[in-house]
Amino acid sequence: MAATGSEKQGAKAYYVTTPIYYVNDAPHLGHAYTTVAGDVLTRWHRQRGEKVWFLTGTDEHGQKIMRTAEANDVTPQAWCDKLVEEAWKPLWEHLNIANDDFIRTTQKRHTDRVQEFVQDLYDKDEIYKGGYEGPYCVGCEEYKLPGDLIEAEDGTKLCPIHKKPVEILKEENYFFKLSEYGPKLLEFYEANPGFIQPESARNEVVNFVKQGLQDLSISRSTFDWGIPIPWDEKHVIYVWVDALLNYATAVGYNENPAKFDETFPANVHLVGKDILRFHAVIWPAMLMAQGLPVPGRVAANGWLMVGGEKMSKSNLTGIKPQDLTSHFGVDAYRWYFLRAIAFGSDGSFSWEDFTARYTSELANDYGNLASRVAAMVGKYFGGELPASTADGDAEKAIHEGLAKAVATADAKIGEELDFQAGILAIFDFVKQVNGYITEQEPWKVAKDESEEGRARLATILYTAAESLRAVAVLLNPIMPETSQALWESLGAEASLGALAEQPVQSSGTWGQLQAGATVTKGAVLFPRLEDPKKD
């Protein structure tokens, strides 16, 4: 699904990227976790009225892809084409991902620009020819330092991430003078303490750079599935140099200067913590060498764990997102992982936890509130939203609670990338509204048919409905389908316009929902769950 940010010519776009994902296999929950986070972040900024650009895509070169294709008896390009079109793009559409672009590193718009970038560095004497021998992990596509390796029971040296034996590679390569950028990077980190998040990730990178950087091998000559080095076609460009440059090539580097100036650099690179060093060390050093601006932030999310193991295809704990969406629904899926796991920390997934949170928070607290309010407006006022006549202390507490929820959610989600805290602030307000209805007992007030009783009932139901109006706006970036259903149920579309056009930062302004709006009780937002499949 493609979306277009608000058109503000000349304004710098709020530019967010996911990693570009290796297409050696189909996507799993870990890939979807980062992509959903990027989608929620950019939807939030779009709903602030900002110009936004959201990029995702696929990394299609390198030895790992070549070997996977060979194992499946197809060419690397055929393998990539099949996976992208049959697995990756359909999943993002299924999860309602509103990316503005999808870059593939085999596209000419990328490969030509990568060659130009590397040629420029070579011409500036930032690249030289040399040789290297060392332990190499094909899964990481990275030479490892001996101290990084772990040892199996039989003494075999293993990659600490993939738990697979490393290979000792010896080849002639071209090298980027990364070692010269250590002091510049440390100075940059010091001047920009928020560049790497979370704090633990920043400390790890700073300590790594302080130990001294080695020059980076930027070519391979032992296989040919990659972008050729322009001055020496016996070599292909190291897959990570190729991959990192997607963030520039996708937005017009050396091709569309106006678009590049309005978009680059990224405000936020969302990455997994296992690829943090590439983004926080190699990428800014490459940009410094080329005289280009450095990104605003590299935010590393933790690993999703199942049974104490990082979720991945290689250790057989990969779970398809569709396994969960078919049971819980897409919106609940988008909500759950950002709600249950603090972004930046490792988190465990279980069916039991998802089921418990779905039932308690989505179905009982939120969905039931929406159904009760619509039902009472229908029963007591014929489906026409009544006007609030006299707000008392109870109503003022709701107004204050909403203002607090909006301010907290906007700061936490929009600025701090603390999705969990932002979502909790919204749902704390939902609980407050539920408590308000329980205390005010509108079903009892309805028995008082006096003018005063009717006025009090009207105030209670208007307060609840107006609260839900704001909740629909706040949850729209996270759960767009159910938010739209609630928006229409409240009759807000007719009087206030499209939900996506409602600014999140002003959603707490009280009194936007107009009296007289037609309130209808639609389908249940979060239906009762059937017993999950155990297979």
C-alpha positions in Angstrom: 0.0 0.0 0.0 1.5 3.3 -1.0 0.7 6.6 0.6 1.7 10.1 -0.1 2.8 12.6 2.6 1.3 16.1 2.7 2.6 18.2 -0.1 4.7 21.0 1.3 7.1 22.0 -1.5 10.6 22.7 -0.2 9.9 21.5 3.3 12.2 18.7 4.7 10.2 15.5 4.8 10.1 13.4 8.0 12.0 10.5 6.5 11.9 7.1 8.2 13.4 3.9 7.0 13.3 0.2 7.9 16.3 -2.0 7.1 16.1 -3.4 3.7 15.5 -7.1 4.3 17.4 -10.1 3.0 15.3 -12.2 0.7 16.9 -15.5 1.5 13.5 -16.6 2.9 10.0 -15.4 3.6 9.4 -12.7 6.3 8.7 -13.6 9.9 7.5 -11.7 13.0 10.8 -10.0 13.6 10.8 -8.3 10.1 7.1 -7.3 10.6 7.8 -5.8 14.0 10.2 -3.2 12.7 8.1 -2.5 9.7 4.9 -2.0 11.7 6.9 0.4 14.1 8.0 2.4 11.1 4.5 2.5 9.7 3.0 3.7 13.0 5.7 6.3 13.4 5.1 7.7 9.9 1.3 7.6 10.1 1.6 9.5 13.3 3.6 12.2 11.7 1.4 12.3 8.6 -1.5 12.8 11.0 0.3 15.8 12.5 0.0 17.3 9.0 3.7 16.9 8.2 5.4 15.9 5.0 6.5 12.3 5.4 8.5 9.7 3.5 8.5 6.1 4.5 11.0 3.7 2.8 11.3 -0.1 3.0 12.6 -2.6 0.6 14.8 -5.7 0.0 18.5 -6.4 0.0 19.2 -8.8 -2.9 22.9 -9.2 -3.3 25.6 -11.1 -1.5 26.8 -14.6 -0.9 23.9 -15.6 1.3 21.4 -14.9 -1.4 23.5 -16.6 -4.1 23.8 -19.8 -2.0 20.1 -19.8 -1.2 19.3 -19.5 -4.9 21.7 -22.3 -5.8 20.1 -24.5 -3.2 16.7 -23.9 -4.8 18.2 -24.5 -8.3 17.3 -21.0 -9.6 19.3 -17.9 -10.5 19.7 -15.3 -7.7 17.6 -12.8 -9.6 14.8 -15.3 -10.2 14.9 -16.1 -6.5 14.7 -12.5 -5.4 11.9 -11.7 -7.9 9.8 -14.6 -6.6 10.3 -13.8 -2.9 9.6 -10.1 -3.3 6.5 -10.5 -5.3 5.0 -13.5 -3.6 6.0 -13.0 0.1 7.4 -9.6 1.0 5.2 -7.1 -0.8 2.0 -9.1 -0.1 2.7 -9.2 3.6 3.2 -5.4 3.8 -0.1 -4.9 2.0 -1.8 -7.4 4.3 -0.5 -5.6 7.4 -1.7 -2.2 6.0 1.9 -0.8 5.7 1.6 2.7 4.1 5.2 2.9 2.7 5.9 5.6 0.1 8.5 3.6 -1.7 9.9 0.0 -1.9 13.5 -0.2 -3.0 15.2 -3.3 -4.4 19.0 -3.3 -4.6 18.9 -5.0 -8.0 17.1 -2.1 -9.5 19.1 0.1 -11.9 18.1 3.3 -10.0 20.1 1.8 -7.2 23.0 -0.1 -8.8 24.1 2.9 -11.0 24.1 5.3 -8.1 26.0 2.9 -5.9 28.8 2.6 -8.5 28.9 6.4 -8.7 29.2 6.8 -4.9 32.0 4.2 -4.6 33.8 5.7 -7.7 33.7 9.1 -6.0 35.3 7.7 -2.8 38.0 6.0 -4.9 38.7 9.2 -6.8 39.0 11.0 -3.4 41.6 8.4 -2.3 39.2 7.1 0.4 39.6 3.6 -1.0 42.7 1.5 -1.6 43.6 -2.0 -2.7 44.8 -4.6 -0.1 44.4 -8.1 1.1 42.6 -9.7 4.1 42.2 -13.0 5.8 39.9 -13.7 8.7 36.8 -15.4 10.0 33.7 -14.6 7.9 30.0 -15.2 8.7 27.9 -15.6 5.5 24.7 -15.1 7.5 25.9 -11.6 8.7 27.9 -11.0 5.5 30.6 -9.7 7.8 34.2 -10.4 8.8 34.3 -11.1 12.5 36.9 -10.2 15.0 38.3 -13.3 16.8 37.1 -12.0 20.1 33.5 -11.8 18.9 33.3 -15.5 18.2 31.9 -18.2 20.5 33.1 -21.8 20.7 31.1 -24.9 20.2 31.7 -28.0 22.3 34.0 -29.5 19.6 36.0 -26.3 19.5 34.5 -24.9 16.3 34.3 -21.2 16.2 30.8 -19.9 15.7 29.1 -16.6 14.9 27.5 -15.4 18.1 24.3 -14.3 16.3 23.7 -17.2 13.9 25.4 -19.9 16.0 26.9 -21.3 12.8 30.6 -22.0 12.0 32.4 -19.1 10.4 34.5 -19.5 7.3 38.1 -18.4 7.0 38.3 -16.2 3.9 41.5 -14.9 2.3 41.1 -12.6 -0.7 42.3 -9.5 -2.4 39.9 -6.6 -1.6 39.4 -2.9 -1.8 39.3 -1.1 1.5 37.5 2.0 2.7 39.7 4.1 5.2 37.2 3.6 8.0 40.0 3.7 10.7 40.5 7.4 10.0 36.9 8.2 11.0 37.0 6.9 14.5 37.8 10.4 16.1 35.2 12.1 13.9 32.6 9.6 14.9 33.3 9.9 18.6 33.1 13.7 18.3 29.8 13.4 16.5 28.4 11.0 19.1 29.4 13.4 21.8 27.7 16.3 20.1 24.6 14.3 19.3 23.8 12.1 22.3 20.4 11.1 20.8 21.9 9.8 17.5 21.9 6.2 18.8 19.0 4.8 20.8 18.5 3.2 23.2 21.2 4.4 25.6 22.6 0.8 26.0 23.0 0.6 22.2 24.8 4.0 22.2 27.2 2.9 24.9 28.0 -0.3 23.0 28.8 1.6 19.8 30.9 4.3 21.6 32.9 1.6 23.4 33.4 -0.3 20.1 34.7 2.8 18.3 37.0 3.8 21.2 38.8 0.5 20.8 39.9 1.6 17.3 38.4 0.9 13.9 39.8 -1.3 11.2 39.6 -0.3 7.6 36.6 -1.8 5.9 36.8 -4.3 3.1 34.3 -2.9 0.5 34.6 -5.6 -2.2 34.5 -9.3 -2.8 36.3 -11.3 -5.5 35.3 -14.9 -4.6 31.8 -14.6 -6.0 30.0 -12.4 -8.6 26.4 -11.9 -7.3 26.7 -8.1 -6.6 27.3 -4.7 -8.1 30.6 -4.7 -10.0 33.3 -2.3 -8.8 33.4 0.3 -11.7 37.2 0.4 -12.1 37.8 -3.3 -11.5 35.0 -5.6 -12.5 36.7 -8.7 -11.1 35.3 -7.4 -7.8 31.8 -6.8 -6.6 30.8 -4.2 -4.0 30.5 -5.5 -0.4 26.9 -6.1 0.2 26.6 -3.9 3.2 28.1 -0.8 1.4 25.6 -1.6 -1.4 22.7 -2.0 1.1 23.3 1.1 3.2 23.3 3.3 0.2 19.6 2.4 -0.5 18.7 5.2 1.9 20.3 7.7 -0.5 19.6 6.1 -3.8 15.8 5.7 -3.1 15.4 9.4 -2.6 17.2 10.7 -5.6 21.0 10.7 -4.9 22.8 11.9 -8.0 19.5 11.7 -9.9 16.9 14.0 -8.5 18.6 16.8 -6.5 15.3 18.5 -5.5 13.8 15.3 -4.0 17.1 14.4 -2.4 17.4 17.8 -0.7 13.8 17.7 0.5 14.2 14.1 1.9 17.7 13.2 2.8 19.1 12.4 5.4 16.7 10.1 7.2 15.3 11.5 10.5 15.1 7.9 11.8 16.7 4.7 10.7 14.9 1.8 12.4 17.2 -1.2 12.7 17.5 -4.5 14.5 20.2 -4.4 17.2 22.3 -7.0 15.3 22.9 -4.6 12.5 23.4 -1.5 14.6 27.1 -1.1 14.0 26.7 -1.0 10.2 24.2 1.9 10.6 25.9 3.8 13.5 29.5 3.4 12.4 30.0 2.5 8.8 27.1 4.5 7.4 27.8 7.8 9.0 31.5 7.4 8.1 30.7 6.8 4.5 28.5 9.9 4.5 31.2 12.0 6.1 33.7 10.8 3.5 31.3 12.0 0.8 30.5 15.3 2.4 26.8 14.3 2.9 24.7 15.0 6.0 24.4 12.3 8.7 21.0 10.8 9.8 19.2 12.2 12.7 18.8 9.0 14.7 19.5 5.3 14.5 17.0 3.5 16.7 17.7 -0.2 17.4 14.9 -2.5 18.4 15.5 -5.6 20.4 14.9 -9.2 19.4 11.6 -11.0 19.5 12.1 -14.2 21.5 10.3 -17.5 21.4 11.3 -20.1 23.9 14.4 -18.0 24.9 15.7 -17.9 21.3 15.9 -15.0 18.9 13.2 -15.4 16.3 14.6 -16.3 12.9 14.3 -18.9 10.2 17.8 -20.3 10.9 16.8 -21.6 14.4 13.3 -22.7 13.3 11.4 -20.3 15.6 10.2 -18.2 12.7 6.5 -17.6 12.8 4.5 -16.2 10.0 2.6 -13.0 10.8 -0.4 -14.5 9.0 -0.5 -17.2 11.6 -1.5 -14.5 14.1 -3.5 -12.1 11.9 -5.8 -14.9 10.9 -6.7 -15.4 14.6 -6.5 -12.0 16.2 -6.9 -9.7 13.2 -4.5 -7.2 11.5 -5.2 -4.2 13.8 -4.7 -6.3 17.0 -1.5 -7.6 15.5 -0.2 -4.1 14.8 -1.2 -3.0 18.3 0.1 -6.0 20.3 3.8 -6.0 19.6 4.2 -2.3 20.2 2.0 -2.5 23.3 3.6 -5.6 24.8 7.3 -4.9 24.2 9.3 -1.7 25.0 10.9 -0.7 21.8 14.6 -1.1 22.1 14.4 -4.1 24.5 14.1 -7.8 23.8 10.7 -9.2 24.2 9.0 -12.6 24.4 6.0 -13.6 22.4 3.4 -16.1 23.4 -0.2 -17.0 22.3 -1.3 -16.8 25.9 0.0 -13.3 26.5 -1.5 -12.0 23.2 -4.8 -13.7 24.0 -4.9 -12.2 27.5 -4.1 -8.6 26.3 -6.5 -8.8 23.4 -9.4 -10.0 25.7 -8.7 -7.5 28.5 -7.6 -4.4 26.8 -9.0 -4.5 23.3 -12.2 -6.5 23.6 -13.3 -5.6 27.2 -11.9 -2.1 27.8 -12.0 -0.5 24.3 -14.4 -2.5 22.2 -17.0 -2.9 24.9 -16.8 0.8 25.6 -17.5 1.7 22.0 -20.4 -0.8 21.8 -22.0 0.4 25.1 -21.9 4.0 24.2 -23.4 3.5 20.7 -26.1 1.2 22.2 -27.1 3.8 24.9 -27.2 6.7 22.4 -29.5 4.5 20.2 -31.7 3.4 23.1 -32.1 6.7 24.9 -31.8 9.2 22.1 -32.8 7.3 19.0 -29.2 7.3 17.6 -28.9 11.1 17.6 -26.0 12.3 19.7 -27.3 14.7 22.3 -25.7 17.9 23.3 -23.8 18.3 26.6 -25.5 20.9 28.7 -23.6 21.3 31.9 -20.2 19.8 32.6 -19.4 19.1 36.2 -16.3 18.0 38.0 -16.6 14.4 36.6 -16.6 15.8 33.1 -13.8 18.2 33.7 -11.7 15.3 35.0 -12.3 13.6 31.6 -11.3 16.7 29.7 -8.1 16.8 31.7 -7.5 13.1 31.3 -7.8 13.4 27.6 -5.5 16.4 27.3 -2.9 14.5 29.3 -3.3 11.4 27.1 -2.8 13.4 23.9 0.3 15.2 25.2 1.9 12.0 26.4 1.1 9.9 23.4 2.3 12.6 21.0 5.6 13.0 22.9 6.2 9.3 23.4 5.2 8.0 19.9 6.0 11.0 17.8 9.3 12.1 19.4 10.7 9.5 21.7 9.7 6.3 19.8 8.4 4.9 23.0 5.4 3.2 21.4 4.5 1.3 24.5 4.2 4.3 26.8 2.2 6.2 24.2 -0.2 3.3 23.7 -0.5 2.9 27.5 -1.4 6.6 27.9 -4.3 6.2 25.4 -5.6 3.1 27.0 -5.3 4.6 30.5 -7.7 7.2 29.2 -10.0 4.5 27.9 -10.0 3.0 31.4 -10.8 6.4 32.8 -13.8 6.7 30.5 -15.0 3.3 31.5 -14.7 4.3 35.1 -16.6 7.4 34.4 -19.6 5.5 32.9 -19.5 3.0 35.8 -19.7 5.8 38.3 -22.3 7.9 36.5 -24.6 5.0 35.8 -26.4 6.4 32.8 -28.8 3.4 32.8 -30.1 4.6 36.2 -30.1 8.3 35.2 -32.2 7.3 32.2 -35.0 6.4 34.6 -35.3 10.1 35.6 -37.5 11.4 32.8 -37.5 15.0 34.1 -35.8 17.7 32.1 -32.9 17.8 34.5 -32.5 14.0 34.3 -32.6 14.0 30.5 -30.0 16.8 30.4 -27.7 14.9 32.8 -28.0 11.7 30.6 -27.2 13.8 27.5 -24.1 15.2 29.2 -22.8 11.7 30.2 -23.3 10.2 26.8 -21.9 13.1 24.9 -18.8 13.0 27.2 -18.3 9.3 26.4 -18.9 9.7 22.7 -16.6 12.7 22.4 -13.9 10.8 24.3 -14.2 8.0 21.8 -13.9 10.5 19.0 -10.5 11.5 20.3 -9.5 7.8 20.9 -10.3 7.0 17.3 -7.9 9.8 16.2 -5.1 8.7 18.5 -5.3 5.0 17.6 -5.7 5.6 13.9 -1.9 5.3 13.2 -1.8 2.1 15.2 -5.2 0.4 14.3 -6.5 2.2 11.2 -9.3 -0.2 10.3 -11.0 -0.4 13.7 -10.4 3.4 14.2 -12.2 4.0 10.9 -15.1 1.8 11.9 -15.4 3.7 15.2 -15.2 7.0 13.4 -18.1 6.1 11.2 -20.1 4.6 14.1 -19.9 8.0 15.8 -21.1 9.9 12.8 -17.9 11.9 12.7 -17.1 11.4 9.0 -20.1 13.5 7.9 -19.4 16.5 10.1 -15.6 16.4 10.7 -14.3 14.9 7.5 -11.9 12.0 6.9 -10.3 10.5 10.0 -6.8 10.6 8.5 -7.1 14.4 8.3 -7.7 14.9 12.0 -4.5 16.2 13.6 -3.4 14.0 16.5 -1.9 16.9 18.4 -5.2 18.7 18.6 -7.4 15.7 19.1 -7.7 16.6 22.8 -9.5 19.9 22.0 -12.9 19.3 23.6 -16.2 19.5 21.9 -15.4 18.6 18.3 -18.1 15.9 17.9 -21.3 17.7 16.9 -24.6 17.2 18.7 -27.1 15.7 16.3 -24.6 13.4 14.7 -26.0 10.0 13.8 -24.5 7.3 16.1 -24.9 3.7 15.0 -23.8 0.5 16.6 -21.7 -1.2 14.0 -19.9 -4.6 14.1 -18.0 -5.5 17.2 -14.5 -3.9 17.0 -12.8 -6.9 18.6 -14.8 -10.1 18.3 -14.5 -12.9 20.9 -11.6 -15.2 20.0 -12.1 -18.8 18.9 -9.7 -21.4 20.4 -6.4 -20.9 18.6 -5.0 -23.7 16.4 -2.5 -25.8 18.2 -0.7 -27.1 15.1 
